[in-house]
Amino acid sequence: MADLTHQFEVDGSSAQLTLSGEIDMRVAPQLRAILHEILQKSPDELIVDLADVPFIDSSGIATLVEALRLQMNANRKLRIQNAVEQVFYTFKITQLTQAFGMQDPGESS
C-alpha cells in the first residue's frame, strides 16, 4: 500500500488540497496533521479534491468531519470535490454529502 500523498495550493482566500491514495486508519493521523497545518493558514474555503482517492474508511471520514467542524466554527467552508463513486457512496451512506457540498459523480454537471 502506498502512503497518502498530497498537494496544496492557495488562490487568494481559497485553498485546495489534492489527496492521492487510500485514506484509512493507518494514514488518518497523517491526514489530520496535513489538515491542521492548512487550517492554521485560515483559508475562507478549503476544497479537498478526492479524485485520486479510491477508498476511505470511517477514520478518514472522521478526520474530514473534524476539519469541517473547525472550519464551520470559524465561519469558513470546507468542500469535497471529485470523489470517485465508491468514495462518494461512503459519504452518502453516512449522510454527509450535503455537509461537504459533494456532487454525485454519476450526475453530469
Secondary structure, 3 states (H helix, E strand, C coil): CCCCEEEEEEECCEEEEEEECCECCCCHHHHHHHHHHHHCCCCCEEEEEEEECCCECHHHHHHHHHHHHHHHHCCCEEEEECCCHHHHHHHHHCCCCCCCCCCCCCCCC
